[in-house]
Amino acid sequence: MSAATMKEMRKCAAELSMEQTAAAIASHEAGEARFVTSVLVIDPAKKWNKFEFDVLGPGEELPGPLLIAARDAPAPAGHTQQWAGMMFVMGKAMDITLWRKN
């Protein structure tokens, strides 16, 4: 299995703001990984976002800066959509788009 196909999973608190959630993703990506997807997790005691990352292999570039926004928000100038789906933000399930700076 090559490094590019290795996956990592991380938990992210459901109570974070959009900015804090984006910072949590960016922080993990700085360790040479690329965000792939998010899944809502609810157990009897707590809810959280489960993020999946691809581990980058030698020579692969780190992903560019990101931001997340509500899916119905206008596309930010100079950004390309990377992912869209559900995430917990401020404790509520929201339809989110993750954008990458060009």
Buried (B, 14 or more C-beta within 10 A) or exposed (E): EEEEEEEBEBEBBBBBEBEBBBEBBBEBBEEBBBBBEBEBBEEEEEBBBEBBBBBBEEEEEEBEEBBBBEEEEEEEEEBEEBBEBBBBBEEEBBEBBBBBEE
